[in-house]
Amino acid sequence: MDERPAQGRGFCSEGDALAALNIALRLDPENPNYREDRSRLDYLEAQRSEGARKAELLDDALFQIRKAIRLRPVSPYAWSMLMQVKMGLGEIDQEFLDALDNALMLGPWEPEIQRAVADAGLNVWAVLNDSQKGKILEDIKRGMTRQPGEMVRIATQSRAGGGRRSGKYACN
């Protein structure tokens, strides 16, 4: 959803996408694809929102992605989305760390997963143990083979801000 405009394809409005997903969820509430898509849509909208609206969208995204994971626990994209939503909420807890580990384990060669893991890992570096740090570094190395520019950008942004978000997090 977030890459369509960059690829030059036609796309519907977010309102249309949300309406279509809500219909799809009513017709097939146990479909993990619809849950993942709904979570991603809420997460993307939250990135452009502030205050109570942002918190509401992130809470909705969290509900949807947890449901998607229960329905299909082997999706690295779902675990990655859970990790991103938890970061958005500032909840760097065991659920976040499990999502990070599962995204790494299930999708180590997926470019989208590599970017999300590198970004999250570098931004919460201070709360990671040595094993987790090693896994993040391995992820970045893998990412450098297919998308070196993106990995450098992520590392530079993280370093420039001292881990853009790292000061905010403490592992609960």
Secondary structure, DSSP 8 states (H G I E B T S, - for coil): --STGGGT-----HHHHHHHHHHHHHH-TT-HHHHHHHHHHHHHHHHT--HHHHHHHHHHHHHHHHHHHHH-TT-HHHHHHHHHHHHHHT--SHHHHHHHHHHHHH-TT-HHHHHHHHHHHHHTGGG--HHHHHHHHHHHHHHHHH-HHHHHHHHHHHHHTTSTTGGG----
